[in-house]
């Protein structure tokens, strides 16, 4: 019961999500893309370079958790160590006025889960997506990184068919 009360307290007292027009460093929030237990992901504009980015922020109630901070930073390190067309590109990891963030490329497309619920995929599409996921995972494994959370929600298919593996939040780095 104590844990549930603590969660309710943090939910009631946590700062509200960033709204459109808010700023985190040189990123201007455009909209919310999604969220989970570790934080939220926003569509933002990099005002220095004039490009759209995905900005992932650590949940405010986790900022004081050494474990959560380490996991958040490990996600940035794991993904940024990779340079492959089928793996999300990390641009920056930082902190701004107490907010921890990861800026990455914005992938304009649908998660594999959304594509599967939207319509049935033909065999050629299934094979193409599978080959691209395997190529990205192969590159990660060659660099000593195990994703450990491959699921349809962590695979985004761009509008042009390019597949991107995202969310290296629980990746294991076997070579340091």
Steps between C-alpha positions, in 0.01 A plus 500: 500500500786736575639461147160578347470808722847617395412455131178699548690775680756531219228489234311777681810716565720434198546792263260486209624380162660758276255684281538629147738795497690390813877490473761250611841648421487595130205271427147640462224250581248456217287213636504183708582177314457256788607398844566218737630421845838667444378825347350665195600542137426826322518622145723806523684741279876541534507879476875502428475276194135550403411130497243282672626267772355253745575624851478239775485636856546308822192509723544769768437253783793285376761779488619414852520125432860398429374182334260685268765759409753225423247317282409822316867582436573141395223525241668805349847339509380175345311656211759772436776238471327366190498643149261298288209595273262275696586640844375830639769772494567679828596867463552608860453404863479776756344672793317832504357661813480161671344321202701211356450448128610302195463666160481264204387494142126525454375193313188592303310175479305241696607246758484146375216446751297780336576365151386153602179627656434728202504226238634157418852512355589308186786250495740738320442770764548252784827375351625854434428611858655181643817539291541863607447418869751213473754733334464757779525238775799341329680836500412553867623153595823552305556812713436303820149635564196284568169689463304258727162662431415430137124524459268660244484823705880543471512463123391797290435469128553832327258614233760408234538144639830544689488322837649653816565319829435732796506496882828356622384562860584151629783423261795305632846625414723194491813686390604821675 
